[in-house]
């Protein structure tokens, strides 16, 4: 049984963006995966907050 609480999501980015993300993550002593997951979590929270204040639809319904 897999004990991880997360699932793999793969996507492509331009090489220049990957290099910038690697530099940013390294400066914060994090992995690129952790950095991007943190970004995505915040974006979804913001989207849900905006949608909840204007409608009953959540970001995950889009």
C-alpha positions as CSV (number, residue, x, y, z in Angstrom):
1,X,0.0,0.0,0.0
2,X,1.2,3.5,-0.9
3,X,1.7,5.6,2.3
4,X,2.1,8.9,0.4
5,X,-0.6,11.4,0.8
6,X,0.0,13.0,-2.5
7,X,-0.3,12.0,-6.1
8,X,1.9,12.6,-9.1
9,X,0.9,15.3,-11.5
10,X,3.2,15.8,-14.6
11,X,3.3,18.8,-17.0
12,X,5.7,20.5,-19.3
13,X,7.3,23.9,-18.9
14,X,9.8,25.8,-21.0
15,X,13.4,25.2,-20.1
16,X,13.9,28.8,-19.0
17,X,11.0,28.5,-16.5
18,X,12.3,25.2,-15.2
19,X,15.7,26.8,-14.6
20,X,14.1,29.8,-12.7
21,X,12.1,27.4,-10.6
22,X,15.2,25.3,-9.7
23,X,17.0,28.5,-8.7
24,X,14.1,29.7,-6.6
25,X,13.6,26.3,-4.9
26,X,17.4,26.0,-4.2
27,X,17.4,29.5,-2.6
28,X,14.7,28.3,-0.2
29,X,16.2,24.9,0.3
30,X,13.2,23.2,-1.2
31,X,12.5,20.9,-4.1
32,X,10.9,22.3,-7.3
33,X,8.0,19.9,-6.7
34,X,7.4,21.3,-3.2
35,X,7.7,24.9,-4.5
36,X,5.1,24.3,-7.3
37,X,2.8,22.3,-5.0
38,X,2.8,25.3,-2.6
39,X,2.0,27.7,-5.4
40,X,-0.9,25.5,-6.7
41,X,-2.3,25.1,-3.2
42,X,-2.4,28.9,-2.8
43,X,-3.9,29.5,-6.2
44,X,-6.7,27.0,-5.6
45,X,-7.4,28.5,-2.1
46,X,-7.6,32.0,-3.7
47,X,-9.9,30.7,-6.5
48,X,-12.2,28.9,-4.1
49,X,-12.4,32.0,-1.8
50,X,-13.2,34.2,-4.8
51,X,-15.8,31.8,-6.1
52,X,-17.4,31.2,-2.7
53,X,-17.9,34.9,-2.3
54,X,-19.5,35.3,-5.8
55,X,-21.2,31.9,-6.4
56,X,-21.5,28.4,-5.1
57,X,-19.0,26.9,-7.7
58,X,-15.6,25.9,-6.4
59,X,-12.3,25.9,-8.2
60,X,-12.5,22.1,-8.4
61,X,-15.8,22.3,-10.2
62,X,-14.2,24.2,-13.1
